[in-house]
């Protein structure tokens, strides 16, 4: 889809910079420039990439994808009644974007690590579809020493979780020592890692997601985040974009559901 011009006040409002009335005042006060020239008319239409707010380019429009290092104690919910929200770690204006930014899958309150967020509804739907499987790596600390047969059980593709009708797909368990492991899974069942260890008589005391597909946290500290550039998701050498990439290709790269 070719980019189209949009009213300045609508642009600022949709990106969360200010309310519609506040946006009109900011524009009238000379805060906004188009191609380097001050524009004071809220109804002036311009391309998103030509507009600057206080001398800085505007945030990306719909389609922003964020990689966050989720800290412990935060919940992946828009309901403030559930506790501290991961969205509160984002800039205030990102919290006011329309459409809203939402997590791609979830990490529970007691799990830390790599979390993806986006405001692209179609992209979100594709990445959370249960039809596609991508490796996700977790580091876990266990309450009790391993028995020794867990790796074979997880790899067998026969492990049944309580309340499920089908067994888990094969998963790769790597033993660091008797209570520290990594587990690579390709599904996104509810609290899956914790439930898998419960099914073999153990209990996860700490859990951290370190990788989704080829994406890692890098040097991000807990609570930090960054925007993922399109070429990180879809290498330019493949000549693909988020809009043109075939569904099977797209979803083979990333997916994250409740763990």
DRENLUM-493389 format. One record per residue (C-alpha): residue number from 0; residue in one letter; x, y, z. Coordinates in nm, 4 decimals. Example, Ala and Ser with C-alpha at 12.3 -4.5 7.8 and 13.67 -1.06 7.14 Angstrom:
% residues 2
<pt pos="0" code="a" east="1.2300" north="-0.4500" up="0.7800"/>
<pt pos="1" code="s" east="1.3670" north="-0.1060" up="0.7140"/>
END
This chain:
% residues 259
<pt pos="0" code="x" east="0.0000" north="0.0000" up="0.0000"/>
<pt pos="1" code="x" east="0.1352" north="0.3376" up="-0.1009"/>
<pt pos="2" code="x" east="0.1718" north="0.5916" up="0.1814"/>
<pt pos="3" code="x" east="-0.0864" north="0.8671" up="0.1867"/>
<pt pos="4" code="x" east="-0.0888" north="1.2137" up="0.3322"/>
<pt pos="5" code="x" east="-0.2643" north="1.2661" up="0.6658"/>
<pt pos="6" code="x" east="-0.3701" north="1.5653" up="0.8708"/>
<pt pos="7" code="x" east="-0.1022" north="1.6695" up="1.1185"/>
<pt pos="8" code="x" east="-0.3381" north="1.6628" up="1.4175"/>
<pt pos="9" code="x" east="-0.4550" north="1.3136" up="1.3231"/>
<pt pos="10" code="x" east="-0.0958" north="1.1933" up="1.2916"/>
<pt pos="11" code="x" east="0.0050" north="1.3184" up="1.6359"/>
<pt pos="12" code="x" east="-0.3087" north="1.1784" up="1.7980"/>
<pt pos="13" code="x" east="-0.2816" north="0.8316" up="1.6408"/>
<pt pos="14" code="x" east="0.0828" north="0.8055" up="1.7516"/>
<pt pos="15" code="x" east="-0.0021" north="0.9039" up="2.1103"/>
<pt pos="16" code="x" east="0.1788" north="1.2386" up="2.1225"/>
<pt pos="17" code="x" east="-0.1314" north="1.4209" up="2.2472"/>
<pt pos="18" code="x" east="-0.5095" north="1.4283" up="2.2371"/>
<pt pos="19" code="x" east="-0.6758" north="1.5771" up="1.9302"/>
<pt pos="20" code="x" east="-0.7293" north="1.9148" up="2.0989"/>
<pt pos="21" code="x" east="-0.3787" north="1.9151" up="2.2476"/>
<pt pos="22" code="x" east="-0.2322" north="1.8258" up="1.9076"/>
<pt pos="23" code="x" east="-0.4004" north="2.1240" up="1.7455"/>
<pt pos="24" code="x" east="-0.2524" north="2.3549" up="2.0096"/>
<pt pos="25" code="x" east="0.0967" north="2.2065" up="1.9759"/>
<pt pos="26" code="x" east="0.0862" north="2.2490" up="1.6000"/>
<pt pos="27" code="x" east="-0.0388" north="2.6062" up="1.6335"/>
<pt pos="28" code="x" east="0.2501" north="2.6734" up="1.8732"/>
<pt pos="29" code="x" east="0.5020" north="2.5747" up="1.6038"/>
<pt pos="30" code="x" east="0.6179" north="2.2425" up="1.7526"/>
<pt pos="31" code="x" east="0.5735" north="2.0531" up="1.4249"/>
<pt pos="32" code="x" east="0.7727" north="2.0861" up="1.1028"/>
<pt pos="33" code="x" east="0.7183" north="1.9377" up="0.7572"/>
<pt pos="34" code="x" east="1.0293" north="1.8940" up="0.5460"/>
<pt pos="35" code="x" east="1.2067" north="2.1251" up="0.7884"/>
<pt pos="36" code="x" east="0.9507" north="2.4048" up="0.7611"/>
<pt pos="37" code="x" east="0.7289" north="2.5066" up="1.0532"/>
<pt pos="38" code="x" east="0.3601" north="2.4397" up="0.9867"/>
<pt pos="39" code="x" east="0.0958" north="2.5803" up="1.2222"/>
<pt pos="40" code="x" east="-0.2241" north="2.4539" up="1.0567"/>
<pt pos="41" code="x" east="-0.3588" north="2.1337" up="1.2195"/>
<pt pos="42" code="x" east="-0.5448" north="2.0332" up="0.9033"/>
<pt pos="43" code="x" east="-0.2319" north="2.0541" up="0.6876"/>
<pt pos="44" code="x" east="-0.1751" north="1.7163" up="0.5208"/>
<pt pos="45" code="x" east="0.1686" north="1.5587" up="0.4944"/>
<pt pos="46" code="x" east="0.3424" north="1.2245" up="0.4596"/>
<pt pos="47" code="x" east="0.4407" north="1.0662" up="0.7908"/>
<pt pos="48" code="x" east="0.8088" north="1.0482" up="0.6957"/>
<pt pos="49" code="x" east="0.8211" north="1.4217" up="0.6219"/>
<pt pos="50" code="x" east="0.6999" north="1.5293" up="0.9678"/>
<pt pos="51" code="x" east="0.9121" north="1.6067" up="1.2756"/>
<pt pos="52" code="x" east="0.7997" north="1.6761" up="1.6337"/>
<pt pos="53" code="x" east="1.0296" north="1.9040" up="1.8340"/>
<pt pos="54" code="x" east="1.2964" north="1.8456" up="1.5723"/>
<pt pos="55" code="x" east="1.2790" north="1.4648" up="1.5920"/>
<pt pos="56" code="x" east="1.1256" north="1.2278" up="1.3315"/>
<pt pos="57" code="x" east="0.7882" north="1.0884" up="1.4303"/>
<pt pos="58" code="x" east="0.7649" north="0.7442" up="1.5886"/>
<pt pos="59" code="x" east="0.6891" north="0.4652" up="1.3412"/>
<pt pos="60" code="x" east="0.3257" north="0.4500" up="1.2385"/>
<pt pos="61" code="x" east="0.1174" north="0.1333" up="1.2722"/>
<pt pos="62" code="x" east="0.3411" north="-0.1691" up="1.2336"/>
<pt pos="63" code="x" east="0.5877" north="-0.0961" up="1.5133"/>
<pt pos="64" code="x" east="0.7481" north="-0.4106" up="1.6598"/>
<pt pos="65" code="x" east="0.9228" north="-0.3856" up="1.9961"/>
<pt pos="66" code="x" east="1.1628" north="-0.6307" up="2.1601"/>
<pt pos="67" code="x" east="1.1553" north="-0.5994" up="2.5398"/>
<pt pos="68" code="x" east="1.3529" north="-0.7598" up="2.8211"/>
<pt pos="69" code="x" east="1.0569" north="-0.8258" up="3.0491"/>
<pt pos="70" code="x" east="1.1421" north="-0.8003" up="3.4200"/>
<pt pos="71" code="x" east="0.9945" north="-1.0219" up="3.6892"/>
<pt pos="72" code="x" east="0.6791" north="-0.8932" up="3.8547"/>
<pt pos="73" code="x" east="0.5163" north="-0.7428" up="3.5437"/>
<pt pos="74" code="x" east="0.2079" north="-0.8814" up="3.3694"/>
<pt pos="75" code="x" east="0.1229" north="-0.8946" up="2.9983"/>
<pt pos="76" code="x" east="-0.2200" north="-0.7371" up="3.0317"/>
<pt pos="77" code="x" east="-0.3986" north="-0.4079" up="2.9682"/>
<pt pos="78" code="x" east="-0.5918" north="-0.4528" up="3.2960"/>
<pt pos="79" code="x" east="-0.4292" north="-0.2452" up="3.5705"/>
<pt pos="80" code="x" east="-0.6090" north="-0.4554" up="3.8292"/>
<pt pos="81" code="x" east="-0.3772" north="-0.7476" up="3.7523"/>
<pt pos="82" code="x" east="-0.0618" north="-0.5697" up="3.8701"/>
<pt pos="83" code="x" east="0.2269" north="-0.3816" up="3.7129"/>
<pt pos="84" code="x" east="0.1826" north="-0.3775" up="3.3363"/>
<pt pos="85" code="x" east="0.4649" north="-0.4322" up="3.0869"/>
<pt pos="86" code="x" east="0.3204" north="-0.1393" up="2.8896"/>
<pt pos="87" code="x" east="0.4097" north="0.0964" up="3.1747"/>
<pt pos="88" code="x" east="0.7757" north="0.0419" up="3.0804"/>
<pt pos="89" code="x" east="0.7149" north="0.2054" up="2.7412"/>
<pt pos="90" code="x" east="0.7121" north="0.5806" up="2.6716"/>
<pt pos="91" code="x" east="0.3830" north="0.7423" up="2.7718"/>
<pt pos="92" code="x" east="0.2957" north="0.8318" up="2.4140"/>
<pt pos="93" code="x" east="0.3386" north="0.4706" up="2.3009"/>
<pt pos="94" code="x" east="0.0816" north="0.3722" up="2.5612"/>
<pt pos="95" code="x" east="-0.1675" north="0.6080" up="2.3940"/>
<pt pos="96" code="x" east="-0.1173" north="0.4860" up="2.0376"/>
<pt pos="97" code="x" east="-0.4224" north="0.3930" up="1.8327"/>
<pt pos="98" code="x" east="-0.4413" north="0.1015" up="1.7669"/>
<pt pos="99" code="x" east="-0.2968" north="-0.0139" up="2.0982"/>
<pt pos="100" code="x" east="0.0359" north="-0.1880" up="2.1351"/>
<pt pos="101" code="x" east="-0.0149" north="-0.5463" up="2.2574"/>
<pt pos="102" code="x" east="0.2179" north="-0.8312" up="2.3460"/>
<pt pos="103" code="x" east="0.2786" north="-1.1092" up="2.0937"/>
<pt pos="104" code="x" east="0.1948" north="-1.3933" up="2.3281"/>
<pt pos="105" code="x" east="0.2666" north="-1.3644" up="2.6984"/>
<pt pos="106" code="x" east="0.5153" north="-1.4312" up="2.9732"/>
<pt pos="107" code="x" east="0.3644" north="-1.4786" up="3.3171"/>
<pt pos="108" code="x" east="0.4385" north="-1.2540" up="3.6124"/>
<pt pos="109" code="x" east="0.7120" north="-1.4824" up="3.7446"/>
<pt pos="110" code="x" east="0.8881" north="-1.5260" up="3.4081"/>
<pt pos="111" code="x" east="1.1446" north="-1.2837" up="3.2677"/>
<pt pos="112" code="x" east="1.3054" north="-1.2451" up="2.9302"/>
<pt pos="113" code="x" east="1.2368" north="-1.1785" up="2.5642"/>
<pt pos="114" code="x" east="0.8934" north="-1.0371" up="2.4875"/>
<pt pos="115" code="x" east="0.7667" north="-0.8992" up="2.1573"/>
<pt pos="116" code="x" east="0.5024" north="-0.6256" up="2.1281"/>
<pt pos="117" code="x" east="0.3280" north="-0.4694" up="1.8289"/>
<pt pos="118" code="x" east="0.0333" north="-0.2516" up="1.7257"/>
<pt pos="119" code="x" east="-0.0072" north="-0.4332" up="1.3930"/>
<pt pos="120" code="x" east="-0.3191" north="-0.6451" up="1.4352"/>
<pt pos="121" code="x" east="-0.2620" north="-0.8612" up="1.1277"/>
<pt pos="122" code="x" east="0.1002" north="-0.9218" up="1.2201"/>
<pt pos="123" code="x" east="-0.0034" north="-1.0068" up="1.5786"/>
<pt pos="124" code="x" east="-0.2598" north="-1.2582" up="1.4529"/>
<pt pos="125" code="x" east="-0.0090" north="-1.4291" up="1.2267"/>
<pt pos="126" code="x" east="0.2598" north="-1.4544" up="1.4927"/>
<pt pos="127" code="x" east="0.0229" north="-1.6056" up="1.7516"/>
<pt pos="128" code="x" east="-0.1417" north="-1.8558" up="1.5179"/>
<pt pos="129" code="x" east="-0.1090" north="-2.2101" up="1.6581"/>
<pt pos="130" code="x" east="-0.0489" north="-2.3398" up="1.3035"/>
<pt pos="131" code="x" east="0.3168" north="-2.2382" up="1.3025"/>
<pt pos="132" code="x" east="0.6062" north="-2.3477" up="1.5196"/>
<pt pos="133" code="x" east="0.9257" north="-2.1596" up="1.5908"/>
<pt pos="134" code="x" east="1.2003" north="-2.2439" up="1.8426"/>
<pt pos="135" code="x" east="1.1828" north="-2.0589" up="2.1734"/>
<pt pos="136" code="x" east="1.4579" north="-2.1105" up="2.4266"/>
<pt pos="137" code="x" east="1.4065" north="-2.0971" up="2.8038"/>
<pt pos="138" code="x" east="1.6484" north="-2.1155" up="3.0935"/>
<pt pos="139" code="x" east="1.5024" north="-2.2796" up="3.4020"/>
<pt pos="140" code="x" east="1.6015" north="-2.3502" up="3.7589"/>
<pt pos="141" code="x" east="1.4344" north="-2.6563" up="3.9120"/>
<pt pos="142" code="x" east="1.3256" north="-2.7276" up="4.2652"/>
<pt pos="143" code="x" east="1.4631" north="-3.0820" up="4.2651"/>
<pt pos="144" code="x" east="1.7490" north="-3.2621" up="4.0873"/>
<pt pos="145" code="x" east="1.6677" north="-3.4212" up="3.7541"/>
<pt pos="146" code="x" east="1.5887" north="-3.7933" up="3.7506"/>
<pt pos="147" code="x" east="1.7816" north="-3.8498" up="3.4285"/>
<pt pos="148" code="x" east="1.5035" north="-3.9515" up="3.1893"/>
<pt pos="149" code="x" east="1.3499" north="-3.6069" up="3.1295"/>
<pt pos="150" code="x" east="1.5390" north="-3.5324" up="2.8063"/>
<pt pos="151" code="x" east="1.4125" north="-3.8533" up="2.6469"/>
<pt pos="152" code="x" east="1.0569" north="-3.7920" up="2.7636"/>
<pt pos="153" code="x" east="1.0504" north="-3.4348" up="2.6318"/>
<pt pos="154" code="x" east="1.2065" north="-3.5403" up="2.2992"/>
<pt pos="155" code="x" east="0.9635" north="-3.8283" up="2.2477"/>
<pt pos="156" code="x" east="0.6629" north="-3.6175" up="2.1522"/>
<pt pos="157" code="x" east="0.4443" north="-3.8280" up="2.3807"/>
<pt pos="158" code="x" east="0.4303" north="-3.6141" up="2.6967"/>
<pt pos="159" code="x" east="0.0711" north="-3.5333" up="2.7930"/>
<pt pos="160" code="x" east="-0.0045" north="-3.2255" up="3.0005"/>
<pt pos="161" code="x" east="-0.2901" north="-3.2165" up="3.2474"/>
<pt pos="162" code="x" east="-0.6095" north="-3.1108" up="3.0744"/>
<pt pos="163" code="x" east="-0.4671" north="-3.1415" up="2.7205"/>
<pt pos="164" code="x" east="-0.6028" north="-3.3677" up="2.4463"/>
<pt pos="165" code="x" east="-0.2807" north="-3.4020" up="2.2455"/>
<pt pos="166" code="x" east="0.0813" north="-3.4604" up="2.3508"/>
<pt pos="167" code="x" east="0.3489" north="-3.1919" up="2.3388"/>
<pt pos="168" code="x" east="0.5605" north="-3.1731" up="2.0284"/>
<pt pos="169" code="x" east="0.9199" north="-3.2925" up="2.0741"/>
<pt pos="170" code="x" east="1.1279" north="-3.0489" up="2.2820"/>
<pt pos="171" code="x" east="1.5027" north="-3.0282" up="2.3372"/>
<pt pos="172" code="x" east="1.6282" north="-3.0357" up="2.6969"/>
<pt pos="173" code="x" east="1.9906" north="-2.9386" up="2.7595"/>
<pt pos="174" code="x" east="2.1243" north="-3.0127" up="3.1071"/>
<pt pos="175" code="x" east="2.3610" north="-2.7581" up="3.2607"/>
<pt pos="176" code="x" east="2.3673" north="-2.9287" up="3.5992"/>
<pt pos="177" code="x" east="2.1197" north="-3.1272" up="3.8071"/>
<pt pos="178" code="x" east="1.8873" north="-2.8288" up="3.8683"/>
<pt pos="179" code="x" east="1.9749" north="-2.5884" up="3.5838"/>
<pt pos="180" code="x" east="1.8591" north="-2.6539" up="3.2266"/>
<pt pos="181" code="x" east="1.7593" north="-2.4957" up="2.8989"/>
<pt pos="182" code="x" east="1.4497" north="-2.6117" up="2.7149"/>
<pt pos="183" code="x" east="1.3707" north="-2.5379" up="2.3502"/>
<pt pos="184" code="x" east="1.0061" north="-2.5738" up="2.2524"/>
<pt pos="185" code="x" east="0.8151" north="-2.5037" up="1.9315"/>
<pt pos="186" code="x" east="0.4664" north="-2.4595" up="2.0757"/>
<pt pos="187" code="x" east="0.2972" north="-2.1973" up="2.2849"/>
<pt pos="188" code="x" east="0.0672" north="-2.3774" up="2.5253"/>
<pt pos="189" code="x" east="-0.0406" north="-2.2066" up="2.8436"/>
<pt pos="190" code="x" east="0.2450" north="-2.2149" up="3.0987"/>
<pt pos="191" code="x" east="0.3924" north="-2.4945" up="2.8910"/>
<pt pos="192" code="x" east="0.7451" north="-2.5097" up="3.0322"/>
<pt pos="193" code="x" east="0.6254" north="-2.5118" up="3.3934"/>
<pt pos="194" code="x" east="0.3615" north="-2.7745" up="3.3161"/>
<pt pos="195" code="x" east="0.6080" north="-2.9983" up="3.1323"/>
<pt pos="196" code="x" east="0.8331" north="-3.0170" up="3.4365"/>
<pt pos="197" code="x" east="0.5328" north="-3.0650" up="3.6645"/>
<pt pos="198" code="x" east="0.4331" north="-3.3615" up="3.4464"/>
<pt pos="199" code="x" east="0.7654" north="-3.5323" up="3.5256"/>
<pt pos="200" code="x" east="0.7437" north="-3.4596" up="3.8982"/>
<pt pos="201" code="x" east="0.9444" north="-3.1404" up="3.9273"/>
<pt pos="202" code="x" east="0.8817" north="-2.7703" up="3.9800"/>
<pt pos="203" code="x" east="1.0277" north="-2.4668" up="3.8038"/>
<pt pos="204" code="x" east="1.1498" north="-2.2038" up="4.0501"/>
<pt pos="205" code="x" east="1.2881" north="-1.9510" up="3.7999"/>
<pt pos="206" code="x" east="1.2165" north="-1.9160" up="3.4287"/>
<pt pos="207" code="x" east="1.3689" north="-1.6869" up="3.1655"/>
<pt pos="208" code="x" east="1.3073" north="-1.6744" up="2.7887"/>
<pt pos="209" code="x" east="1.6316" north="-1.5940" up="2.6062"/>
<pt pos="210" code="x" east="1.5442" north="-1.6448" up="2.2428"/>
<pt pos="211" code="x" east="1.2572" north="-1.6508" up="1.9921"/>
<pt pos="212" code="x" east="1.3631" north="-1.7741" up="1.6505"/>
<pt pos="213" code="x" east="1.6842" north="-1.5866" up="1.5726"/>
<pt pos="214" code="x" east="1.6012" north="-1.2924" up="1.8001"/>
<pt pos="215" code="x" east="1.7874" north="-1.2571" up="2.1302"/>
<pt pos="216" code="x" east="1.7991" north="-0.9955" up="2.4052"/>
<pt pos="217" code="x" east="2.1540" north="-0.8895" up="2.3216"/>
<pt pos="218" code="x" east="2.2726" north="-0.6460" up="2.5877"/>
<pt pos="219" code="x" east="1.9252" north="-0.5251" up="2.6894"/>
<pt pos="220" code="x" east="1.8863" north="-0.5075" up="3.0665"/>
<pt pos="221" code="x" east="1.5626" north="-0.5953" up="3.2463"/>
<pt pos="222" code="x" east="1.3018" north="-0.3299" up="3.1676"/>
<pt pos="223" code="x" east="1.4799" north="-0.2089" up="2.8542"/>
<pt pos="224" code="x" east="1.3444" north="-0.2392" up="2.5005"/>
<pt pos="225" code="x" east="1.4180" north="-0.1450" up="2.1424"/>
<pt pos="226" code="x" east="1.2326" north="-0.1186" up="1.8127"/>
<pt pos="227" code="x" east="1.3015" north="-0.4085" up="1.5788"/>
<pt pos="228" code="x" east="1.3850" north="-0.2951" up="1.2288"/>
<pt pos="229" code="x" east="1.2144" north="-0.4671" up="0.9384"/>
<pt pos="230" code="x" east="1.5384" north="-0.6047" up="0.7988"/>
<pt pos="231" code="x" east="1.5921" north="-0.7907" up="1.1281"/>
<pt pos="232" code="x" east="1.2635" north="-0.9729" up="1.0747"/>
<pt pos="233" code="x" east="1.2885" north="-1.0039" up="0.6993"/>
<pt pos="234" code="x" east="1.6430" north="-0.9805" up="0.5566"/>
<pt pos="235" code="x" east="1.6570" north="-0.7529" up="0.2525"/>
<pt pos="236" code="x" east="1.8464" north="-1.0202" up="0.0635"/>
<pt pos="237" code="x" east="1.5221" north="-1.2157" up="0.0512"/>
<pt pos="238" code="x" east="1.3422" north="-0.9206" up="-0.1072"/>
<pt pos="239" code="x" east="1.0538" north="-0.9532" up="0.1351"/>
<pt pos="240" code="x" east="0.8462" north="-0.7157" up="0.3451"/>
<pt pos="241" code="x" east="0.5971" north="-0.7754" up="0.6222"/>
<pt pos="242" code="x" east="0.3115" north="-0.7176" up="0.3810"/>
<pt pos="243" code="x" east="0.4408" north="-0.9344" up="0.0971"/>
<pt pos="244" code="x" east="0.5998" north="-1.2183" up="0.2909"/>
<pt pos="245" code="x" east="0.4081" north="-1.5477" up="0.2490"/>
<pt pos="246" code="x" east="0.2317" north="-1.6609" up="0.5643"/>
<pt pos="247" code="x" east="0.4377" north="-1.9802" up="0.5970"/>
<pt pos="248" code="x" east="0.7611" north="-1.7835" up="0.5634"/>
<pt pos="249" code="x" east="0.6494" north="-1.5123" up="0.8034"/>
<pt pos="250" code="x" east="0.5397" north="-1.7378" up="1.0835"/>
<pt pos="251" code="x" east="0.8422" north="-1.9631" up="1.0637"/>
<pt pos="252" code="x" east="1.0459" north="-1.6709" up="1.1988"/>
<pt pos="253" code="x" east="0.8663" north="-1.5608" up="1.5132"/>
<pt pos="254" code="x" east="0.5922" north="-1.6687" up="1.7445"/>
<pt pos="255" code="x" east="0.5273" north="-1.6378" up="2.1152"/>
<pt pos="256" code="x" east="0.2325" north="-1.7549" up="2.3183"/>
<pt pos="257" code="x" east="0.1554" north="-1.8142" up="2.6831"/>
<pt pos="258" code="x" east="0.4400" north="-2.0031" up="2.8476"/>
END
